[in-house]
Amino acid sequence: MSPRVDTVAPPRGSWFGRLLAATGAHVLRRVEAALVFAAFSATVMVAALRRESWRRPVRAVFFDSLHRVAVDSALTTIGTGIVLGFVLVAQVVYWLETAGQSQLVGEIVERSLVREIAPVVVGFIIFGRAGTRILIDLGEARPKGWLRQLERQGIDPVALLVMPRMTAHAIGAFCLSTILLISTLVTGYLVASALGLVTFPIWQFGQNVMRAMDIADFIVPPVKSVIIGALVALVCCATALTRATAGSEVQRLVARGFVRVALAILFVSGVFDLAV
């Protein structure tokens, strides 16, 4: 008789090893998705710098997108600025006057409103007014097959669908940030003046804010607004164009786009805060 050989089953990995493997696989997928999005964004930016990319259909999409961002969102931005003027500027003026530190009004308003709040708020306004429209419109590109039809006709979908929207959102974000700042400051001054918190004229209030700003404040916040506006368009376009089938509901697509846009806006804001 042949000797008996005991077969030993291979040891199973511990729960910690399985957890570590699952975490690593998830992180690798996220890193790969981030690299793909970075390549996608670089492709769009390179296409925007090429003069031959701006043909008549592309310009038509650009002007339509710019109208949706800068014009259709103007009233919403003004209303948001009025609310911020009541909540932020008037409260800052009130508490600083109470503490006897009214000379710090310009500096605090500049640091909180110009650097932080305005670009972030404008980014969310653009998503709500124009980004959701991109998700709904371009979300039907793959399921209905007209994205493939563009490719068969030799038309670059990036140049026609993504590039003009990205450029329009970047320009529109700068315009809306300016509108938001002006409406917020004017409303805050009027409320503070009506409550008797300030006695100096409005131009002196504006001068106090301007004196608190340095050269970087005239460069960094506009650049931050432009980048946030461009990222809103890029994230919405990328999210919509990855919808492969009609089975996925549009509501889930909009929710997924909102989460990604929020993360992108907060990421850009954090990077600028660390850099500046």
C-alpha positions as CSV (number, residue, x, y, z in Angstrom):
1,M,0.0,0.0,0.0
2,S,1.2,3.4,-0.8
3,P,1.8,5.7,2.1
4,R,-1.0,8.1,3.0
5,V,-0.3,11.7,2.1
6,D,-2.3,14.3,4.0
7,T,-3.3,17.2,1.8
8,V,-3.3,20.5,3.6
9,A,-5.6,23.3,2.2
10,P,-3.8,26.5,1.4
11,P,-4.2,29.0,4.2
12,R,-6.8,31.6,3.6
13,G,-5.8,35.2,4.0
14,S,-6.7,37.0,7.1
15,W,-9.5,39.5,7.2
16,F,-7.0,42.3,7.5
17,G,-5.2,41.1,4.3
18,R,-8.6,41.0,2.4
19,L,-9.5,44.4,3.7
20,L,-6.1,45.8,2.6
21,A,-6.5,44.2,-0.8
22,A,-10.0,45.6,-1.3
23,T,-8.8,49.1,-0.2
24,G,-5.9,49.0,-2.5
25,A,-8.0,48.0,-5.5
26,H,-10.5,50.8,-4.7
27,V,-7.7,53.3,-4.4
28,L,-6.1,52.1,-7.7
29,R,-9.4,52.5,-9.5
30,R,-9.8,56.0,-8.1
31,V,-6.3,57.0,-9.1
32,E,-6.8,55.6,-12.6
33,A,-10.1,57.5,-12.9
34,A,-8.3,60.7,-11.8
35,L,-5.5,60.2,-14.4
36,V,-8.1,59.6,-17.1
37,F,-9.9,62.8,-16.1
38,A,-6.6,64.7,-16.1
39,A,-5.8,63.4,-19.6
40,F,-9.4,64.3,-20.7
41,S,-9.0,67.9,-19.3
42,A,-5.6,68.4,-20.9
43,T,-7.0,67.3,-24.3
44,V,-9.9,69.8,-24.0
45,M,-7.5,72.6,-23.1
46,V,-5.2,71.8,-25.9
47,A,-8.1,71.8,-28.3
48,A,-9.3,75.2,-27.0
49,L,-5.9,76.7,-27.8
50,R,-6.1,75.6,-31.5
51,R,-7.5,78.3,-33.7
52,E,-8.9,75.7,-36.2
53,S,-11.1,74.2,-33.5
54,W,-13.3,77.3,-33.3
55,R,-15.5,76.7,-36.3
56,R,-19.0,78.0,-36.6
57,P,-20.9,75.2,-34.9
58,V,-18.4,75.3,-32.0
59,R,-18.8,79.0,-31.7
60,A,-22.6,78.6,-31.7
61,V,-22.4,76.1,-28.8
62,F,-20.0,78.5,-27.0
63,F,-22.3,81.5,-27.2
64,D,-25.3,79.4,-26.2
65,S,-23.4,78.1,-23.1
66,L,-22.1,81.5,-22.2
67,H,-25.6,82.9,-22.3
68,R,-26.9,80.2,-20.0
69,V,-24.0,80.7,-17.5
70,A,-23.5,84.5,-17.5
71,V,-27.0,85.8,-18.4
72,D,-29.5,83.2,-17.2
73,S,-27.6,82.9,-13.9
74,A,-27.2,86.6,-13.3
75,L,-30.5,87.1,-11.3
76,T,-29.7,84.0,-9.2
77,T,-26.3,85.4,-8.5
78,I,-27.6,88.8,-7.5
79,G,-30.2,87.2,-5.2
80,T,-27.4,85.1,-3.6
81,G,-25.3,88.3,-3.2
82,I,-28.2,90.0,-1.4
83,V,-28.6,87.1,1.0
84,L,-24.8,87.1,1.6
85,G,-24.9,90.9,2.2
86,F,-27.6,90.4,4.9
87,V,-25.9,87.4,6.5
88,L,-22.2,88.1,6.1
89,V,-21.3,91.7,5.6
90,A,-23.9,93.2,7.9
91,Q,-23.0,90.7,10.7
92,V,-19.3,91.4,10.3
93,V,-19.9,95.2,10.5
94,Y,-22.2,94.8,13.5
95,W,-19.8,92.6,15.6
96,L,-16.7,94.7,14.7
97,E,-18.5,97.9,15.6
98,T,-19.6,96.3,18.8
99,A,-16.1,95.3,19.6
100,G,-14.7,98.7,18.6
101,Q,-12.6,97.2,15.7
102,S,-14.4,98.8,12.8
103,Q,-11.1,99.4,11.0
104,L,-10.9,95.6,10.4
105,V,-14.1,95.5,8.3
106,G,-12.3,95.8,5.0
107,E,-9.7,93.1,5.8
108,I,-12.2,90.5,7.1
109,V,-14.7,91.1,4.3
110,E,-11.8,90.8,1.8
111,R,-10.4,87.6,3.3
112,S,-13.8,85.8,3.8
113,L,-15.7,87.0,0.7
114,V,-13.3,87.8,-2.0
115,R,-10.8,84.9,-1.4
116,E,-13.1,82.1,-0.1
117,I,-16.8,82.5,-0.4
118,A,-17.4,84.1,-3.8
119,P,-15.6,81.5,-6.1
120,V,-17.1,78.5,-4.2
121,V,-20.6,79.9,-4.2
122,V,-20.4,80.8,-7.9
123,G,-19.2,77.3,-8.7
124,F,-22.4,75.8,-7.1
125,I,-24.6,78.4,-8.8
126,I,-23.1,77.4,-12.2
127,F,-23.7,73.7,-11.5
128,G,-27.3,74.3,-10.5
129,R,-28.1,76.6,-13.4
130,A,-26.0,75.1,-16.2
131,G,-24.2,72.0,-15.0
132,T,-27.4,70.0,-14.6
133,R,-28.4,71.0,-18.1
134,I,-25.1,69.5,-19.4
135,L,-25.7,66.3,-17.5
136,I,-29.2,65.9,-18.9
137,D,-28.3,66.9,-22.5
138,L,-25.0,65.0,-22.9
139,G,-26.3,62.1,-20.8
140,E,-28.2,61.0,-23.9
141,A,-25.2,61.0,-26.2
142,R,-24.1,57.4,-25.8
143,P,-27.5,55.7,-25.1
144,K,-29.1,57.3,-28.2
145,G,-26.1,56.8,-30.4
146,W,-25.6,60.3,-31.7
147,L,-22.2,60.5,-30.2
148,R,-21.1,57.6,-32.4
149,Q,-22.8,59.4,-35.4
150,L,-20.6,62.4,-34.8
151,E,-17.5,60.2,-34.8
152,R,-18.6,58.5,-38.0
153,Q,-19.0,61.9,-39.6
154,G,-15.4,62.8,-38.7
155,I,-16.5,65.4,-36.1
156,D,-14.5,65.5,-32.9
157,P,-17.0,65.2,-30.0
158,V,-14.5,66.9,-27.6
159,A,-14.2,70.0,-29.8
160,L,-17.9,70.3,-30.4
161,L,-19.4,69.2,-27.1
162,V,-16.9,69.8,-24.3
163,M,-14.5,72.5,-25.3
164,P,-17.0,75.4,-25.9
165,R,-18.8,74.5,-22.7
166,M,-15.6,74.5,-20.7
167,T,-14.5,77.9,-22.1
168,A,-18.0,79.5,-21.6
169,H,-18.2,78.2,-18.0
170,A,-14.7,79.6,-17.2
171,I,-15.6,83.1,-18.6
172,G,-19.0,83.0,-17.0
173,A,-17.6,82.1,-13.6
174,F,-15.4,85.2,-13.7
175,C,-18.4,87.4,-14.6
176,L,-20.7,85.9,-12.0
177,S,-18.0,86.3,-9.3
178,T,-17.8,90.0,-10.1
179,I,-21.6,90.3,-9.9
180,L,-21.7,88.4,-6.6
181,L,-19.0,90.6,-5.0
182,I,-20.7,93.8,-6.0
183,S,-24.2,92.8,-5.0
184,T,-22.9,91.4,-1.6
185,L,-20.9,94.5,-0.7
186,V,-23.6,97.0,-1.8
187,T,-26.3,95.1,0.1
188,G,-24.1,94.7,3.2
189,Y,-23.4,98.4,3.3
190,L,-27.0,99.4,2.8
191,V,-28.2,97.1,5.6
192,A,-25.5,98.3,7.9
193,S,-26.2,101.9,7.0
194,A,-30.0,101.4,7.6
195,L,-29.3,100.0,11.0
196,G,-27.0,102.9,11.9
197,L,-23.9,100.7,12.2
198,V,-21.9,102.8,9.7
199,T,-21.8,106.6,9.1
200,F,-19.2,106.8,6.4
201,P,-20.3,106.9,2.7
202,I,-20.4,103.8,0.5
203,W,-17.3,104.8,-1.5
204,Q,-15.3,104.9,1.7
205,F,-16.5,101.5,2.5
206,G,-15.3,100.3,-0.9
207,Q,-12.0,102.0,-0.3
208,N,-11.6,100.2,3.0
209,V,-12.1,96.9,1.2
210,M,-9.7,97.9,-1.6
211,R,-7.0,98.9,0.8
212,A,-7.2,95.5,2.5
213,M,-6.4,93.8,-0.9
214,D,-2.9,93.3,-2.2
215,I,-1.7,92.4,-5.7
216,A,-2.4,88.7,-5.2
217,D,-6.0,89.4,-4.4
218,F,-6.5,90.9,-7.9
219,I,-5.0,87.7,-9.4
220,V,-5.7,84.7,-7.3
221,P,-9.5,85.0,-6.8
222,P,-10.2,85.6,-10.5
223,V,-8.0,82.6,-11.5
224,K,-9.7,80.5,-8.8
225,S,-13.1,81.4,-10.2
226,V,-12.1,80.6,-13.8
227,I,-10.6,77.2,-12.8
228,I,-13.7,76.3,-10.8
229,G,-16.0,77.3,-13.7
230,A,-14.0,75.2,-16.1
231,L,-13.9,72.2,-13.8
232,V,-17.6,72.3,-13.3
233,A,-18.1,72.0,-17.1
234,L,-15.4,69.3,-17.4
235,V,-16.7,67.2,-14.6
236,C,-20.3,67.4,-15.8
237,C,-19.3,66.6,-19.4
238,A,-17.1,63.6,-18.3
239,T,-19.9,62.3,-16.1
240,A,-22.5,62.6,-18.7
241,L,-20.5,61.1,-21.5
242,T,-19.7,58.0,-19.4
243,R,-23.3,57.1,-19.2
244,A,-23.3,54.0,-21.5
245,T,-26.8,52.7,-21.3
246,A,-30.3,54.2,-20.9
247,G,-30.9,52.0,-17.9
248,S,-29.2,54.4,-15.5
249,E,-31.6,57.0,-14.4
250,V,-31.0,60.7,-15.0
251,Q,-31.6,61.5,-11.4
252,R,-28.7,59.3,-10.4
253,L,-26.5,60.9,-13.0
254,V,-27.3,64.4,-11.6
255,A,-26.6,63.2,-8.1
256,R,-23.3,61.6,-9.1
257,G,-22.4,64.8,-11.0
258,F,-23.2,67.0,-8.0
259,V,-20.9,64.9,-5.7
260,R,-18.1,65.1,-8.2
261,V,-18.5,68.8,-8.8
262,A,-18.6,69.5,-5.0
263,L,-15.4,67.5,-4.5
264,A,-13.7,69.3,-7.4
265,I,-14.7,72.8,-6.1
266,L,-13.6,72.0,-2.5
267,F,-10.3,70.5,-3.8
268,V,-9.5,73.6,-5.9
269,S,-10.3,75.9,-3.0
270,G,-8.1,73.9,-0.7
271,V,-5.2,73.8,-3.1
272,F,-5.4,77.6,-3.5
273,D,-5.6,78.1,0.3
274,L,-2.5,76.0,0.8
275,A,-0.6,77.6,-2.1
276,V,-1.5,81.2,-1.1
